[in-house]
Amino acid sequence: MDHRNKTRVMEFILLGFQNEKEVEILLFSAFLLMYMTSMIGNTMIILLVCGDYRLHSPMYFFVANLSFLEVAITSTVVPKMLANIFSLTKAISFIGCLTQSFFYFFLGSTESFILVVMSFDRYIAICNPLRYAIIMNKQTCILLLLGSYLGAFLSILAPSILTAPLPFCGPNIINHFFCDSGPVLKLVCADTALAELADFISSAVLLLGSLLFTGVSYMYIIITILRIPSVQGRQKAFSTCVSHITVVTLYYGSSIFIYVRPKKGDVMDLNKFATVLNTIVTPMLNPFIYSLRNEKVKESLRDAFNKYVGMLTNSRSLKPQK
């Protein structure tokens, strides 16, 4: 089919949730609250790790980078979604849509690699504790971090190359609250079989592959923990993994549901719900998961709070009396 005479789409319309005005106000309030909580919580984790020498270890280095990714991913989607709730047009430019989609999948893929790296870190710490400091040195951590970003870029390269030149001639209505790959590809006025296949294979290999690696790592970790003779030792070893297992379960559960299914269009409302879980709820919960289940983080948080209160008290006491 010849598309040269057709008008190229310059913007897309994001349908969002399509609810009554009262419901949209409720959704806006809930999403804004969750977004602000996520921003504050993840930024707090980053500042604690950077500022407290007790948290200067590989485990917390990757936790801080995970928090950075949560801030970035959420900020890629949520501000535009909130703005569109009360917008009459609910429009996003063509370039803006492709840019949002690229960064969402790039950052999300990086998060998958970071979660794998974190499981590898726990595996070395518990299964090879005597070699932990040698293996997980500063250079290794930086290389693993850079490798995560490079691996993420390569994993989305083929779908991006195949999708970018496809013609969008209309309609331009995306049945989602952001530019997800599936709904966007439905608007292409050409054969999308190859792009959809590349998208599916990329998602399946990335998510299932990283989940398999994480699962195998934790299988060895659990076997090692069960061999620890003391109950207290087993509890201490397992407590260092509970937070990561919880985050992995939330992340992979929703991501696999959304992206590793051959047919994605029949359950769009469920996809939107799973995307909210993956993009808003999980990033909001992660700081609480890591802080409430980790004694070092709780101690660092208490000390930072006490230091802030002390500084506030001293500044007030130094003010001249009238």
C-alpha positions as CSV (number, residue, x, y, z in Angstrom):
1,M,0.0,0.0,0.0
2,D,1.3,3.5,-0.9
3,H,1.4,5.8,2.1
4,R,3.1,8.8,0.5
5,N,-0.1,10.6,-0.2
6,K,-1.5,10.1,3.3
7,T,-1.2,12.8,6.0
8,R,1.4,11.9,8.6
9,V,0.1,11.9,12.2
10,M,1.7,14.8,14.1
11,E,0.2,14.0,17.5
12,F,-1.5,11.2,19.4
13,I,-4.5,11.3,21.8
14,L,-4.1,9.3,25.0
15,L,-7.5,8.1,26.1
16,G,-6.3,7.3,29.7
17,F,-8.9,5.8,32.0
18,Q,-12.1,7.3,30.5
19,N,-14.1,7.7,33.7
20,E,-16.7,10.1,35.1
21,K,-15.4,13.5,36.2
22,E,-15.7,12.6,39.9
23,V,-13.8,9.4,39.4
24,E,-11.1,11.2,37.4
25,I,-10.7,13.7,40.3
26,L,-10.3,10.8,42.7
27,L,-7.7,9.1,40.4
28,F,-5.8,12.3,40.0
29,S,-5.6,12.8,43.8
30,A,-4.5,9.2,44.4
31,F,-1.9,9.1,41.6
32,L,-0.5,12.5,42.6
33,L,-0.2,11.3,46.2
34,M,1.5,8.1,45.1
35,Y,3.8,10.0,42.8
36,M,4.9,12.4,45.5
37,T,5.4,9.6,48.0
38,S,7.5,7.7,45.4
39,M,9.6,10.8,44.6
40,I,10.2,11.6,48.3
41,G,10.9,8.0,49.3
42,N,13.2,7.1,46.5
43,T,15.1,10.4,46.8
44,M,15.5,9.8,50.5
45,I,17.0,6.4,49.8
46,I,19.5,7.9,47.3
47,L,20.5,10.7,49.8
48,L,20.9,8.2,52.7
49,V,23.1,5.9,50.6
50,C,25.2,8.8,49.4
51,G,25.5,10.5,52.8
52,D,25.9,7.7,55.2
53,Y,29.3,5.8,55.2
54,R,27.5,2.7,56.8
55,L,25.6,2.3,53.5
56,H,28.7,2.5,51.3
57,S,28.6,-1.1,50.2
58,P,27.7,-2.8,46.9
59,M,24.3,-3.8,48.1
60,Y,23.2,-0.3,48.9
61,F,25.0,1.1,45.8
62,F,22.6,-0.9,43.6
63,V,19.6,-0.1,45.9
64,A,20.4,3.6,45.3
65,N,20.6,3.1,41.6
66,L,17.3,1.2,41.6
67,S,15.7,4.1,43.4
68,F,17.1,6.5,40.8
69,L,15.5,4.3,38.0
70,E,12.2,4.3,39.9
71,V,12.3,8.1,40.0
72,A,13.2,8.3,36.3
73,I,10.6,5.7,35.1
74,T,7.8,7.2,37.1
75,S,8.6,10.8,36.0
76,T,8.6,9.6,32.3
77,V,4.9,8.6,32.6
78,V,3.1,10.1,35.5
79,P,3.4,13.9,35.0
80,K,1.9,13.7,31.5
81,M,-0.7,11.2,32.7
82,L,-1.8,13.6,35.5
83,A,-1.9,16.6,33.1
84,N,-4.0,14.7,30.6
85,I,-6.6,13.8,33.2
86,F,-8.0,17.4,33.2
87,S,-6.9,18.2,29.6
88,L,-9.5,18.6,27.0
89,T,-7.3,17.3,24.1
90,K,-5.2,14.7,26.0
91,A,-2.7,15.1,23.3
92,I,1.0,14.2,23.1
93,S,3.2,15.1,20.1
94,F,4.5,12.4,17.8
95,I,8.1,13.0,18.8
96,G,7.0,13.3,22.5
97,C,5.3,9.9,22.2
98,L,8.2,8.1,20.7
99,T,10.6,9.7,23.2
100,Q,8.4,8.7,26.2
101,S,8.1,5.2,24.8
102,F,11.9,4.9,24.3
103,F,12.9,6.1,27.8
104,Y,10.2,4.1,29.5
105,F,11.4,0.8,27.9
106,F,15.1,1.7,28.2
107,L,14.8,2.6,31.9
108,G,12.5,-0.4,32.6
109,S,15.0,-2.8,30.8
110,T,17.8,-1.3,32.9
111,E,15.8,-2.0,36.0
112,S,15.5,-5.7,35.0
113,F,19.3,-5.9,34.7
114,I,19.8,-4.1,38.0
115,L,17.6,-6.6,39.8
116,V,19.7,-9.4,38.3
117,V,22.8,-7.7,39.5
118,M,21.4,-7.4,42.9
119,S,20.5,-11.1,43.1
120,F,24.1,-11.8,42.0
121,D,25.4,-9.6,44.8
122,R,23.3,-11.5,47.3
123,Y,24.5,-14.8,45.9
124,I,28.1,-13.8,46.3
125,A,27.5,-12.3,49.8
126,I,25.8,-15.5,51.2
127,C,27.3,-18.3,49.1
128,N,30.9,-17.0,48.9
129,P,31.2,-14.5,51.8
130,L,35.0,-14.9,52.1
131,R,35.5,-13.7,48.4
132,Y,32.8,-11.1,48.5
133,A,35.1,-8.1,49.1
134,I,37.4,-9.3,46.3
135,I,34.7,-10.0,43.7
136,M,32.3,-7.1,44.5
137,N,34.9,-4.3,44.5
138,K,34.3,-0.8,43.3
139,Q,35.4,-1.5,39.8
140,T,33.2,-4.5,39.5
141,C,30.1,-2.6,40.7
142,I,30.7,0.2,38.2
143,L,31.1,-2.3,35.4
144,L,28.0,-4.1,36.4
145,L,26.1,-0.8,36.5
146,L,27.3,0.3,33.1
147,G,26.7,-3.2,31.7
148,S,23.1,-2.9,32.9
149,Y,22.5,0.3,30.9
150,L,24.3,-1.2,27.8
151,G,22.4,-4.4,28.0
152,A,19.1,-2.5,28.3
153,F,20.0,-0.4,25.3
154,L,20.8,-3.4,23.2
155,S,17.7,-5.2,24.3
156,I,15.4,-2.4,22.9
157,L,17.5,-1.6,19.9
158,A,15.8,-4.0,17.4
159,P,12.2,-3.1,18.4
160,S,13.1,0.6,18.2
161,I,14.8,0.4,14.8
162,L,11.8,-1.6,13.4
163,T,9.2,0.7,14.9
164,A,10.6,4.2,14.3
165,P,10.3,4.3,10.5
166,L,6.7,2.8,10.4
167,P,4.1,5.1,8.9
168,F,1.3,6.6,11.2
169,C,-1.5,7.9,9.0
170,G,-4.4,7.8,11.3
171,P,-6.4,7.2,13.5
172,N,-4.2,8.7,16.3
173,I,-6.1,7.6,19.4
174,I,-4.0,5.5,21.9
175,N,-6.1,3.4,24.3
176,H,-3.7,3.9,27.2
177,F,-2.4,6.6,29.5
178,F,1.1,6.6,28.0
179,C,2.7,5.5,24.7
180,D,3.0,1.8,25.3
181,S,4.4,-0.2,22.4
182,G,1.3,-2.4,21.9
183,P,-1.3,0.3,21.6
184,V,1.0,2.5,19.5
185,L,1.7,-0.3,17.0
186,K,-2.1,-0.8,16.5
187,L,-2.1,2.7,14.9
188,V,0.5,1.9,12.2
189,C,-0.9,1.9,8.7
190,A,1.4,-0.9,7.5
191,D,2.4,-4.5,8.3
192,T,3.6,-4.6,11.9
193,A,4.2,-8.3,12.2
194,L,8.0,-8.0,12.3
195,A,8.0,-5.1,14.8
196,E,5.5,-6.9,17.0
197,L,7.5,-10.1,16.9
198,A,10.7,-8.3,17.8
199,D,8.9,-6.5,20.6
200,F,7.6,-9.8,22.0
201,I,10.9,-11.7,21.7
202,S,12.8,-8.8,23.2
203,S,10.4,-8.6,26.2
204,A,10.3,-12.4,26.6
205,V,14.1,-12.9,26.5
206,L,14.7,-9.9,28.8
207,L,12.1,-10.6,31.4
208,L,12.1,-14.4,31.5
209,G,15.9,-14.6,31.1
210,S,16.5,-12.2,34.0
211,L,13.8,-13.9,36.1
212,L,15.5,-17.3,35.4
213,F,18.9,-16.0,36.5
214,T,17.4,-14.4,39.6
215,G,15.5,-17.6,40.4
216,V,18.6,-19.8,40.1
217,S,20.6,-17.4,42.2
218,Y,18.0,-17.5,45.0
219,M,17.8,-21.3,44.7
220,Y,21.5,-21.5,45.6
221,I,21.0,-18.8,48.3
222,I,18.2,-20.7,50.0
223,I,20.2,-24.0,49.9
224,T,23.1,-22.2,51.5
225,I,21.0,-20.5,54.2
226,L,19.4,-23.9,55.1
227,R,22.8,-25.3,55.8
228,I,23.6,-22.6,58.4
229,P,23.5,-24.4,61.7
230,S,22.1,-21.6,63.9
231,V,18.5,-20.3,63.7
232,Q,19.7,-16.8,64.3
233,G,22.3,-17.1,61.5
234,R,19.6,-18.4,59.1
235,Q,17.3,-15.5,60.0
236,K,20.0,-12.9,59.6
237,A,21.0,-14.3,56.2
238,F,17.4,-14.5,54.9
239,S,16.5,-11.0,56.2
240,T,19.0,-9.5,53.8
241,C,17.2,-11.1,50.8
242,V,13.5,-10.6,51.8
243,S,13.4,-7.0,50.5
244,H,14.9,-7.9,47.1
245,I,12.6,-11.0,46.7
246,T,9.5,-8.8,47.4
247,V,10.6,-6.2,44.8
248,V,11.4,-8.9,42.3
249,T,8.0,-10.5,42.8
250,L,6.1,-7.2,42.3
251,Y,8.2,-6.1,39.3
252,Y,8.3,-9.4,37.3
253,G,4.7,-10.3,38.1
254,S,3.2,-7.2,36.5
255,S,5.8,-6.9,33.7
256,I,5.4,-10.5,32.5
257,F,1.6,-10.1,32.5
258,I,1.8,-7.0,30.4
259,Y,4.5,-7.8,27.9
260,V,5.0,-11.6,27.6
261,R,1.6,-12.5,26.2
262,P,1.1,-13.0,22.4
263,K,-2.3,-11.3,22.5
264,K,-2.3,-7.9,24.4
265,G,-5.4,-6.2,23.0
266,D,-8.2,-8.2,24.6
267,V,-7.6,-7.2,28.2
268,M,-6.6,-3.5,27.9
269,D,-8.2,-2.5,31.2
270,L,-6.2,-5.2,33.0
271,N,-3.0,-4.0,31.2
272,K,-3.7,-0.4,32.4
273,F,-4.1,-1.7,36.0
274,A,-0.9,-3.8,35.7
275,T,0.9,-0.8,34.3
276,V,-0.2,1.4,37.2
277,L,1.1,-1.3,39.6
278,N,4.4,-1.5,37.7
279,T,4.8,2.3,37.1
280,I,3.3,4.0,40.2
281,V,2.6,1.5,43.0
282,T,5.8,-0.5,43.0
283,P,8.1,2.5,42.9
284,M,6.1,4.0,45.8
285,L,6.4,0.8,47.8
286,N,10.1,0.1,47.2
287,P,11.5,2.6,49.7
288,F,9.2,1.3,52.4
289,I,10.2,-2.3,51.5
290,Y,13.9,-1.5,51.8
291,S,13.7,0.7,54.8
292,L,11.2,-1.3,56.9
293,R,13.0,-4.6,56.4
294,N,16.6,-3.3,56.8
295,E,18.1,-2.4,60.1
296,K,21.0,-0.3,58.6
297,V,18.6,1.8,56.5
298,K,16.4,2.3,59.5
299,E,19.3,3.4,61.7
300,S,20.6,5.7,59.0
301,L,17.1,7.2,58.6
302,R,16.8,7.7,62.4
303,D,20.2,9.4,62.6
304,A,19.4,11.7,59.7
305,F,16.1,12.6,61.3
306,N,17.7,13.3,64.7
307,K,20.4,15.3,63.0
308,Y,17.8,17.4,61.1
309,V,15.8,18.0,64.3
310,G,19.0,19.0,66.1
311,M,20.0,21.5,63.5
312,L,16.5,22.9,63.5
313,T,16.5,23.3,67.2
314,N,19.9,24.9,67.2
315,S,18.9,27.4,64.5
316,R,15.9,28.4,66.5
317,S,17.9,28.8,69.7
318,L,20.5,31.1,67.9
319,K,17.8,33.5,66.7
320,P,18.0,36.8,68.6
321,Q,15.2,37.3,71.2
322,K,12.9,40.3,70.6
